[in-house]
Amino acid sequence: MATVEELKLRVRELENELIKCKQKRCPEDAGGSQNYRQRIVKMSAEVVDSNPYRYAKVAA
C-alpha cells in the first residue's frame, strides 16, 4: 500500500497533467482568443424534417 506522501505526490502529478491537458484543449484559458462558430447571415425558408427517430416505435 502506498504511503500518504506517495499519494500526495501522485495527486500533484495528476493535477499538473490535468492543467497541461486543459491548456492544450482550451487555449483561451491560457490567454488566447476564443473561437466561435460564424454567425448565420441568411437562413433558408425551407424546413426539413430529417429526424429518423420521429416515427420510430419505442419498445416498452
C-alpha positions, 0 to 999 in steps of 0.5 A: 500500500502506498504511503500518504506522501506517495499519494500526495505526490501522485495527486500533484502529478495528476493535477499538473497533467490535468492543467497541461491537458486543459491548456492544450484543449482550451487555449483561451484559458491560457490567454488566447482568443476564443473561437466561435462558430460564424454567425448565420447571415441568411437562413433558408425558408425551407424546413426539413424534417430529417429526424429518423427517430420521429416515427420510430416505435419505442419498445416498452 
